[in-house]
Amino acid sequence: MARNTCDGCGRTVSVAGGIANLWTFGEDDGSDGTAMTLELADGSEHLLCYPCIEALPDEPTADDVARLEQVDEGSSQLGVQ
């Protein structure tokens, strides 16, 4: 499982996938990852943790991702411009 940082808030995240996760069948062992890469309508691509994904508006842009801030371990919010 690859590890990286969230493009929004900077948290350390893991991304599920590849051969390491080929034989996991829904066990709750952390193999699902804590982030996913989103391609936005403006053509930008971002690796975001789930709290940041939840904080984004319905049709996010790269500017919305740039405004993301970590509030605590379980939530994120959009910062003031």
C-alpha positions as CSV (number, residue, x, y, z in Angstrom):
1,M,0.0,0.0,0.0
2,A,1.5,3.3,-1.1
3,R,1.8,6.1,1.5
4,N,1.8,9.8,0.7
5,T,0.3,13.1,1.9
6,C,-3.1,14.6,1.3
7,D,-3.0,17.4,-1.3
8,G,-5.6,19.3,0.8
9,C,-4.5,19.2,4.4
10,G,-1.1,17.4,4.5
11,R,-2.2,14.4,6.5
12,T,-0.2,11.2,5.9
13,V,-2.5,8.9,3.9
14,S,-2.4,5.4,2.4
15,V,-3.7,4.5,-0.9
16,A,-5.1,0.9,-1.4
17,G,-4.4,-0.9,-4.6
18,G,-1.8,-2.9,-6.5
19,I,-0.7,-6.4,-5.9
20,A,-0.5,-6.0,-2.1
21,N,-4.3,-5.7,-1.9
22,L,-5.2,-8.3,-4.5
23,W,-6.4,-10.9,-2.1
24,T,-8.2,-8.8,0.6
25,F,-11.9,-9.4,0.7
26,G,-13.3,-6.6,2.9
27,E,-11.5,-7.5,6.1
28,D,-11.2,-4.5,8.4
29,D,-7.4,-4.5,8.5
30,G,-6.7,-1.0,7.2
31,S,-6.1,-2.3,3.7
32,D,-8.9,-0.1,2.2
33,G,-6.6,3.0,2.3
34,T,-7.4,6.4,3.7
35,A,-7.4,8.5,0.5
36,M,-8.3,8.5,-3.1
37,T,-7.2,10.4,-6.2
38,L,-9.9,12.6,-7.6
39,E,-9.9,14.1,-11.1
40,L,-11.9,17.3,-11.0
41,A,-14.0,18.9,-13.8
42,D,-11.3,21.6,-14.2
43,G,-8.9,18.8,-15.3
44,S,-6.8,18.9,-12.1
45,E,-6.0,15.7,-10.2
46,H,-5.6,15.5,-6.4
47,L,-4.8,12.8,-3.8
48,L,-7.3,13.6,-0.9
49,C,-8.1,12.1,2.4
50,Y,-11.7,11.2,3.2
51,P,-12.2,14.2,5.6
52,C,-11.1,16.6,2.9
53,I,-13.3,14.9,0.3
54,E,-16.3,15.4,2.6
55,A,-15.4,19.1,3.1
56,L,-15.4,19.9,-0.7
57,P,-18.4,21.5,-2.3
58,D,-20.5,19.6,-4.9
59,E,-18.5,20.8,-7.9
60,P,-15.0,21.4,-6.5
61,T,-12.1,23.1,-8.3
62,A,-8.4,23.2,-7.7
63,D,-8.9,26.5,-5.8
64,D,-11.2,24.6,-3.3
65,V,-8.5,22.0,-2.8
66,A,-5.9,24.7,-2.1
67,R,-8.2,26.2,0.6
68,L,-8.5,22.9,2.5
69,E,-7.2,22.8,6.1
70,Q,-6.9,20.1,8.7
71,V,-9.0,20.8,11.8
72,D,-8.3,17.7,13.7
73,E,-7.6,14.0,13.0
74,G,-11.2,13.4,11.9
75,S,-12.3,16.5,10.0
76,S,-11.2,19.1,7.5
77,Q,-12.7,22.4,6.4
78,L,-12.4,25.0,3.7
79,G,-10.3,28.0,4.9
80,V,-11.2,31.6,4.3
81,Q,-9.9,33.0,1.0
